[in-house]
Amino acid sequence: MLGYLRNLFRRLIRGRAYDDDALQAVTVFSEPEDIVAEEGAWQAAFDVDSRFYPWLLGVHGKQIQHGAEKPLLIALDRLVRADFSNTRHIPRVPSVLPQLLKSLRNENVSVDELANHISRDVTLLAEIISEVNSSYYSPADKISNLDNAIRLLGINGLRLLVARTAFRPLIQLQSGRITSVVAPVIWEQSEKCAQACRLLAQERGLDGFHAYLAGLLQNIGLIIAFRSLDQIMLAPVMPLATEFRLRFLHMAHILSYRIAKEWDFPDAVMQALKAQVSHEGELQDLGLVLKQASDISKIRLLVNAGVISKDDDELCLATDAEMQHCFTALHLQAKDEA
């Protein structure tokens, strides 16, 4: 398969024709432009990804010869349609995570039960102890065991830390020249998106933990897409054309949904991910929260990088107190973590 795709790529670059029928749209969901927000719901006055995507790619984003993007789309289409239970492209979720997440959703779970689940995964345990001793938490005394970590964090704090710690290595899969560059930025945006999801969900009476999980999961497919394309590219170059960007991000969203389904995540989380590519009515509830949080987190990074100004009228932040509060909270969180 890899050799076939490489040869196909070479033929296209040399200008050979290709049957466009092979690029038929994925029919599982609609195209991204079919998504509409709730009437009156906040949204930036521009397509946030049209600015975030080129910035994310940096020197790896190029305007390439028309038609040269076709083998990339073919590879993504095949990946989207693949049997995820039998493919090397999809990372395996840590074996302890499903049981642990189920326990974390139980408000009556005991400290002993949580400690028992976490202790089954030595890597996860080490990550939690390391994280809880970081400057972000700044414990008065060094934490050396899980019981003390749980006492410091509390159940709610532990839920967020476990989710973030478990997903970090899955999102930061850095094999490939482009992926190694974009993965750290994607992870940073995922963390901010998760935090924004939680804040917005709580203000709207929705489950904050489900929202947090959706925020972390939304970029799993994006990382997998980058890694897959890295394996067939002759040069580390991603097309900047609008049509390619829309198709690429659309299929990445589908991958995120399919991966969450394969990992058997809560239905509310999967429905929020599916809503990002589905045309089954207007975005609402957790699906709308995820879309808005994704945009806000990307805007936060673009503002931090000096790409756009926080006072840009097109952001429409000044007219929405909820979004302004969320946007500010992400900035304060970044300062606390510094």
C-alpha positions as CSV (number, residue, x, y, z in Angstrom):
1,M,0.0,0.0,0.0
2,L,2.7,2.5,1.0
3,G,4.7,1.8,-2.3
4,Y,1.5,2.2,-4.3
5,L,0.7,5.6,-2.8
6,R,4.2,6.8,-3.3
7,N,4.2,5.8,-7.0
8,L,0.8,7.4,-7.4
9,F,2.1,10.6,-5.9
10,R,5.1,10.6,-8.3
11,R,2.8,10.2,-11.3
12,L,0.5,13.0,-10.3
13,I,3.4,15.4,-9.8
14,R,4.6,14.6,-13.3
15,G,1.1,15.6,-14.5
16,R,-0.5,12.3,-15.4
17,A,-4.2,12.1,-15.3
18,Y,-6.2,10.4,-12.6
19,D,-9.8,9.3,-12.4
20,D,-11.6,11.8,-10.2
21,D,-14.2,9.2,-9.3
22,A,-11.7,7.8,-6.8
23,L,-12.0,11.0,-4.9
24,Q,-15.7,10.7,-4.2
25,A,-16.8,12.4,-1.0
26,V,-17.0,10.3,2.2
27,T,-20.7,9.7,2.5
28,V,-20.8,9.0,6.3
29,F,-21.3,12.7,7.0
30,S,-21.9,15.9,5.2
31,E,-19.3,18.4,4.0
32,P,-18.1,20.9,6.7
33,E,-19.8,23.9,5.2
34,D,-23.2,22.3,6.0
35,I,-22.6,22.9,9.7
36,V,-24.6,25.8,11.1
37,A,-24.7,27.2,14.6
38,E,-27.6,27.9,16.8
39,E,-29.3,31.2,15.9
40,G,-27.7,33.9,18.1
41,A,-24.8,31.6,19.2
42,W,-21.3,33.2,19.2
43,Q,-19.1,32.6,16.2
44,A,-16.2,34.5,14.8
45,A,-16.9,36.5,11.7
46,F,-14.3,34.5,9.7
47,D,-13.3,30.9,9.3
48,V,-10.9,30.5,12.2
49,D,-9.2,27.5,10.5
50,S,-8.4,29.6,7.4
51,R,-5.9,31.4,9.7
52,F,-5.0,28.7,12.2
53,Y,-4.1,26.0,9.6
54,P,-1.4,28.0,7.7
55,W,0.0,29.2,11.0
56,L,0.1,25.6,12.4
57,L,2.0,24.4,9.3
58,G,4.4,27.2,9.1
59,V,7.1,26.5,6.5
60,H,5.5,23.2,5.7
61,G,2.4,24.8,4.2
62,K,2.8,25.6,0.4
63,Q,0.7,26.4,-2.6
64,I,1.4,23.4,-4.7
65,Q,0.6,22.3,-8.3
66,H,-3.1,21.8,-8.9
67,G,-3.9,18.1,-8.7
68,A,-0.9,17.1,-6.6
69,E,-3.1,16.9,-3.5
70,K,-5.2,14.1,-4.9
71,P,-3.1,11.2,-3.6
72,L,-3.2,12.7,-0.1
73,L,-7.0,12.9,-0.2
74,I,-7.1,9.3,-1.5
75,A,-5.0,8.1,1.4
76,L,-7.1,9.9,3.9
77,D,-10.3,8.6,2.3
78,R,-9.0,5.0,2.6
79,L,-7.9,5.6,6.2
80,V,-11.4,7.0,7.1
81,R,-13.0,3.9,5.7
82,A,-10.5,1.4,7.2
83,D,-11.3,-1.2,9.8
84,F,-10.0,0.5,12.9
85,S,-10.0,-2.7,14.9
86,N,-7.2,-4.0,12.6
87,T,-5.0,-1.1,11.5
88,R,-1.6,0.1,12.6
89,H,-2.6,3.7,12.1
90,I,-4.9,3.9,15.1
91,P,-3.2,4.0,18.5
92,R,-4.4,1.7,21.2
93,V,-6.0,3.4,24.1
94,P,-4.3,2.5,27.5
95,S,-6.0,-0.7,28.7
96,V,-6.8,0.9,32.1
97,L,-8.4,4.0,30.7
98,P,-12.0,2.7,29.9
99,Q,-12.4,1.3,33.4
100,L,-10.8,4.3,34.9
101,L,-13.0,6.8,33.0
102,K,-16.1,4.8,34.0
103,S,-15.0,5.0,37.7
104,L,-14.4,8.8,37.3
105,R,-17.9,9.3,36.0
106,N,-19.3,7.7,39.2
107,E,-19.7,10.5,41.8
108,N,-19.7,7.9,44.6
109,V,-16.4,6.3,43.6
110,S,-14.0,5.7,46.5
111,V,-10.3,6.8,46.7
112,D,-9.3,3.2,47.0
113,E,-11.1,2.2,43.8
114,L,-9.5,5.0,41.9
115,A,-6.0,4.2,43.2
116,N,-6.5,0.6,42.3
117,H,-7.3,1.4,38.7
118,I,-4.5,3.9,38.3
119,S,-1.9,1.6,39.9
120,R,-2.5,-0.9,37.1
121,D,-0.7,1.4,34.6
122,V,2.8,2.2,35.8
123,T,3.4,4.8,33.1
124,L,0.1,6.6,34.0
125,L,0.9,6.5,37.7
126,A,4.3,8.0,37.1
127,E,2.9,10.7,34.9
128,I,0.3,11.7,37.6
129,I,2.9,11.8,40.4
130,S,5.1,14.0,38.2
131,E,2.3,16.3,37.1
132,V,1.0,16.8,40.7
133,N,4.5,17.9,41.7
134,S,4.7,20.4,39.0
135,S,4.7,24.2,39.5
136,Y,1.0,24.2,38.3
137,Y,-0.1,22.5,41.5
138,S,2.8,23.6,43.7
139,P,2.3,21.2,46.7
140,A,3.7,22.3,50.0
141,D,5.5,19.0,50.3
142,K,6.7,16.6,47.5
143,I,4.0,14.1,46.6
144,S,5.4,10.6,46.5
145,N,2.4,8.3,46.5
146,L,-1.0,8.2,44.8
147,D,-3.1,8.5,47.9
148,N,-1.6,11.9,48.7
149,A,-2.0,12.9,45.1
150,I,-5.7,12.1,45.2
151,R,-6.1,14.0,48.4
152,L,-4.5,17.1,47.0
153,L,-6.4,17.0,43.7
154,G,-9.8,15.8,44.9
155,I,-12.0,13.7,42.7
156,N,-12.8,16.5,40.2
157,G,-9.2,17.5,39.9
158,L,-8.1,13.9,39.4
159,R,-10.6,13.3,36.6
160,L,-9.2,16.2,34.6
161,L,-5.6,15.2,35.3
162,V,-6.1,11.6,34.5
163,A,-7.8,12.4,31.2
164,R,-5.1,14.9,30.2
165,T,-2.2,12.6,31.3
166,A,-3.7,9.6,29.5
167,F,-4.3,11.4,26.2
168,R,-1.1,13.4,26.0
169,P,1.0,10.6,24.5
170,L,-1.8,9.7,22.1
171,I,-2.0,13.2,20.7
172,Q,1.7,13.8,20.8
173,L,2.6,10.9,18.4
174,Q,5.4,12.6,16.7
175,S,6.5,10.2,13.9
176,G,7.1,12.1,10.7
177,R,8.6,15.4,9.7
178,I,5.5,17.5,9.7
179,T,3.8,15.7,12.6
180,S,6.9,16.3,14.8
181,V,6.4,20.0,14.2
182,V,2.7,20.3,14.5
183,A,2.0,17.8,17.3
184,P,3.1,20.0,20.3
185,V,1.0,22.9,19.0
186,I,-2.0,20.6,18.4
187,W,-1.6,19.3,22.0
188,E,-1.5,22.8,23.4
189,Q,-4.6,23.7,21.5
190,S,-6.3,20.5,22.6
191,E,-5.6,21.3,26.3
192,K,-7.0,24.8,25.8
193,C,-10.0,23.5,23.9
194,A,-10.7,21.0,26.7
195,Q,-10.5,23.7,29.3
196,A,-12.8,26.0,27.3
197,C,-15.3,23.1,26.7
198,R,-15.4,22.6,30.5
199,L,-16.0,26.2,31.3
200,L,-18.7,26.7,28.6
201,A,-20.4,23.4,29.5
202,Q,-20.6,24.3,33.2
203,E,-22.1,27.7,32.4
204,R,-24.8,26.0,30.3
205,G,-25.6,23.3,32.8
206,L,-23.9,20.5,30.8
207,D,-21.5,17.8,32.1
208,G,-18.1,19.4,32.4
209,F,-16.2,16.2,32.4
210,H,-17.8,14.9,29.2
211,A,-17.0,18.3,27.6
212,Y,-13.4,18.1,28.8
213,L,-13.1,14.7,27.2
214,A,-14.6,15.9,23.9
215,G,-12.1,18.8,23.8
216,L,-9.1,16.5,24.3
217,L,-10.4,13.9,21.8
218,Q,-11.3,16.3,18.9
219,N,-7.7,16.4,17.6
220,I,-6.9,12.7,17.8
221,G,-8.0,12.3,14.1
222,L,-5.9,15.3,13.1
223,I,-2.8,13.8,14.5
224,I,-3.5,10.4,12.8
225,A,-4.1,12.2,9.5
226,F,-0.8,14.0,9.7
227,R,1.1,10.9,10.6
228,S,-0.5,8.9,7.7
229,L,0.4,11.6,5.2
230,D,3.9,11.9,6.5
231,Q,4.5,8.3,5.5
232,I,3.7,8.8,1.8
233,M,5.0,12.3,1.1
234,L,8.0,12.8,-1.0
235,A,8.6,16.2,0.7
236,P,7.2,17.6,3.9
237,V,4.7,19.9,2.2
238,M,1.0,20.3,2.9
239,P,-1.3,22.1,0.4
240,L,-2.7,25.4,1.6
241,A,-5.6,25.5,-1.0
242,T,-9.0,26.1,0.7
243,E,-10.6,23.1,-0.9
244,F,-7.9,20.8,0.4
245,R,-8.0,22.3,3.9
246,L,-11.7,21.8,4.2
247,R,-11.5,18.2,3.0
248,F,-8.5,17.4,5.2
249,L,-10.0,18.8,8.4
250,H,-13.4,17.3,7.6
251,M,-11.9,13.8,7.3
252,A,-9.8,14.4,10.4
253,H,-13.0,15.1,12.3
254,I,-14.5,11.9,11.0
255,L,-11.4,10.0,12.2
256,S,-11.8,11.5,15.7
257,Y,-15.4,10.4,15.9
258,R,-14.6,6.9,14.6
259,I,-11.7,6.5,17.1
260,A,-13.8,7.6,20.0
261,K,-16.4,5.1,18.9
262,E,-13.7,2.4,18.7
263,W,-12.6,3.3,22.2
264,D,-16.2,3.1,23.5
265,F,-16.3,6.6,24.9
266,P,-19.5,8.0,26.5
267,D,-22.3,8.6,24.0
268,A,-22.4,12.3,24.8
269,V,-18.8,12.7,23.8
270,M,-19.2,10.7,20.6
271,Q,-22.3,12.7,19.6
272,A,-20.4,16.0,20.2
273,L,-17.7,14.8,17.9
274,K,-20.1,13.5,15.3
275,A,-21.9,16.9,15.3
276,Q,-18.8,18.6,14.0
277,V,-19.3,16.8,10.6
278,S,-23.0,15.9,10.7
279,H,-25.8,17.9,9.1
280,E,-28.5,16.5,11.3
281,G,-29.8,19.9,12.4
282,E,-28.2,22.8,14.0
283,L,-25.3,22.5,16.4
284,Q,-26.5,22.6,20.0
285,D,-25.6,21.5,23.5
286,L,-22.2,19.8,23.7
287,G,-21.7,19.8,19.9
288,L,-22.0,23.6,19.9
289,V,-19.8,23.9,23.0
290,L,-17.1,21.9,21.3
291,K,-17.2,24.0,18.1
292,Q,-17.1,27.3,20.0
293,A,-14.3,26.0,22.4
294,S,-12.3,24.8,19.4
295,D,-12.5,28.2,17.8
296,I,-11.8,30.1,21.0
297,S,-8.7,28.0,21.8
298,K,-7.3,28.5,18.3
299,I,-7.9,32.2,18.5
300,R,-6.2,32.3,21.9
301,L,-3.1,30.7,20.3
302,L,-3.2,33.0,17.3
303,V,-3.4,36.1,19.6
304,N,-0.6,34.8,21.8
305,A,1.6,34.4,18.7
306,G,0.8,37.9,17.5
307,V,-1.0,36.6,14.3
308,I,-4.2,38.5,15.1
309,S,-5.2,41.0,17.7
310,K,-7.6,40.2,20.5
311,D,-9.4,43.5,19.7
312,D,-10.0,42.5,16.1
313,D,-13.7,43.3,15.5
314,E,-14.0,40.1,13.4
315,L,-13.6,38.0,16.6
316,C,-16.9,39.4,18.0
317,L,-15.6,38.7,21.5
318,A,-16.6,42.1,22.9
319,T,-20.2,41.4,22.2
320,D,-20.4,38.1,24.1
321,A,-19.5,38.2,27.8
322,E,-19.4,34.4,28.1
323,M,-16.9,34.0,25.3
324,Q,-14.8,37.0,26.6
325,H,-14.7,35.3,30.0
326,C,-13.6,32.0,28.5
327,F,-11.0,33.7,26.3
328,T,-9.5,35.5,29.3
329,A,-9.6,32.3,31.4
330,L,-7.4,30.5,28.8
331,H,-4.9,33.3,29.0
332,L,-4.8,33.2,32.8
333,Q,-4.4,29.4,32.7
334,A,-1.4,29.8,30.4
335,K,0.2,32.3,32.8
336,D,-0.4,29.9,35.8
337,E,1.3,27.1,33.9
338,A,4.3,29.2,32.9
